[in-house]
Amino acid sequence: MKKILKALVICFVVIAIDLIILGGANYSKAKQIEEFNYQYKDDISYFEYKLESSIIQIFAVKSDGEYLGTGFFMNDQIITSYHVVSKAKEIFISFNNDYFAYKATISNYDEENDIATLRALEEIPVHSSIDFSLSYEKEDLVYICGFDIDYSIKPSIIEEEMYIYEGNDYIKINTPVNRGNSGGPVIDKNGKVIGILSIGNGFNSSLTPIRKVLNLIDK
């Protein structure tokens, strides 16, 4: 019995130490992100204003609830992640600071690469398209755009140009995101889209490269 109690005490101590270390790591990472955001606050303000009419929030009504995501205009089409709108009974889009939601529907999709294009079913406000770039490298500065609860843009860094996950290639960045960012554009320092936010994993996130979007649009 004493041996069991001793083993349990050791286990609790190890768990407690792990939690302290993890908590410290989380705090350190959060502090780094806060400082990083402050460092690029002028760029963030500029892109928030410049891209406001190009980025939309998406509401997908599904059988098990309402899902939130982000989309954007490129080549006069609405682009988002397929998992945001898949199996949706209804889809609505909304612009930042706009109190109205507009009905939309899926016009095309690529489930394997997690991409979908939407078509508005109602007249929507004037908007602008974001240009794209196929050029990016490891350690490039990029900006995540979308509705992380509220409309926001925040900086990140490319960690891997090609990250393989479940047989598909992605771009890995070093910033965590909320689900509401899914489908949002990630832009380079020139304001051009290099990828769509698709997967969040701990302190990292992955992007579907924009070339895959071009393949879908060109079909």
N, C-alpha and C positions, 0 to 999 in steps of 0.2 A: 504493500500500500504506500509506504514511504517513497519507494522508487517511482511509483506512478505519479505521486504528488510532485516529486522532484522534477520529473520529466515535463509535467504540465507547467510548472513554474518556469522552466527553461524555455518552453515553447512560447509562453506569454511574454517573456523578456525579449526573445528574438523578434516576435511580432511587433512588440512595442518599439524596439529599435528600428525595425523596418519602416514603421509608420512615421517615426520621427525623421528618418532619412528622406522618405518619400515626401513628407510635408515640407521639409527644407528644400528639396529639389523643385517642388511645385512653386514654392514662394520665390525661389531664385529665378525660375523660368518666367513667372508672372512679372517679376521686377524687370527682367530683360526686355520683355514685350512692351511694358509701360515706357521704358526708356527709349526703345526703338520707335514707338509711335510718336513720342515727343520729338525725337530727332528729325522725323520726316513730316512734322505736322503741317508745314507750309504746302508740301506736295499733296498731302491728303486733302487739305481744304480746297486746293485748286482742282483736283480730280473730282471731288464731291460735287462741286459746282458744275464743272464741264460735262460730266457724264450723267447728271441727274435725270435728264429726259431720255437717256438710253437704257436705263436699268429699271426693271419692274419687279414687283413682288408677285409671287404666284400662290394662289390658294387652290388646292386640289381636294375636292370632296370625294372621299372614298367610303367604302362600306364600313370600315373600322374607324372612321374619323376624318378630320381635316388635316391636311399636310401643307406645310409652308415651304416655299423655296424661292429661288431668284431666277430671273431670266434677263435677257438683254437683246437689243436690236443689232443685227449685223446683216448687211446686204438686204435691208428691208424685211428681214424675217426675224421672228422671235425664237431665240435659242435658249434651251435649258437642258437639264439632265433628265433622262427618261424616267429614272426612278421617282422623280418628284411627281410626275403626272400619270404614270402607268396605272391602269385599272381605275382611273378617276371617272366618277359618274358626271361630275361637273368640274370645269376649270374656270377660274376667274383670275384676271390680272389687274394690278393696281399700280399707279405711279406714286412716287414719294410726294407727300403733302397733297394728295388727291383723295377726296373722301368717297369717290366712286370706284366700284369694281366693275370690270367689263368682262363679258363672257368670251371664252376662247375655246378652241378645240385643237387636238393634235392633227397636224397636216402630214408629218412624216416622222419616222423614228428609226434608230439603230440601237436595239436593245443590248447587243453585245458590247458596244462601246459607250453605252449609257448616254445617248444623245437624243433629243427630240426637238422638232420645230413645231411652233404653234401658229395658229391663224386666229386673229380676233374676229368675233362674230358680230361686233358692234363697232360703231365709229369711235375711235380712240383719240386722245390728245395728240398734238404734234410732237414728234419724237425725232431723234437722230440716231444714225447707225454708228457703231464703233468699228474702226478699222482693225485689221489683224496683222500679225507678224509671225512668220515661221522661224524667226531667228531668236535663239535664246541659249544661254550657257549656264553651267553650274556656277553658283554664287552670284548670279544676277539678282539685282533688286527688282521685286515685282510688287504689285498691289492687289489685294483681294477686295473685290467689289460686291456688295450685296446687302441683304437684309439679315444681319446678325442681330436678331430681335428688331433693331431699328436700322434704317439705311446708314451704311457706314463703308468706309474704305480704310484698309489698314495694310501696312507694309509687311513683306516677308522676303525670304531668300530661297532661291532654288537650291535644293540639296542634291537632287539627282535629275539629270536630263532624261534618263530612261529608267523607270522603275517598273519592274514586271510584277503584276499581281493577278493571280488566277488566269494566267495566259495572255493578259492584255498589258500593253505598255502605257505608263502614265508619267507625268512629271511630278516629282515630289518636292514639296515646299515645307518649311520648318515652322509653320504657324498653325495652332489649333483653331478650329472654327465650329460654330453651331450649325445644326441641321438646316436652319433657315438660309444659310449661304449656298446650299447645294444648287447647282445650275448657274451660279453667278460667274461673271467673267473675271479672269485674273489678267491684269494688264502689265506691260513693261513700263519702263520709266518714260517712254514716249506716248503712253496712253493707248497702246495697241494690244489687242487681246492675243495672248499666247495659249490660253487653255481655259477649260471650264472646270470649276470646282466639283469634284465627284465623290471623293472618299475622305472621311475624317478618321484619323487613327491616333489617339493619344495626343502627343504634341506635334504630330505631323499631319499633313493633308496631301491629297493627290489630285492632279488635274488631268482631264482628258485633253490631249493635245489638239490645238485648233485645226490642224490638218485633217483630223477625222470629221470635224464639222463640215469642212469644205467638201469632203467626199460625199457627205449626205446631201448637202445643198445642191451639188452638181448632178445628182441622180435624176 
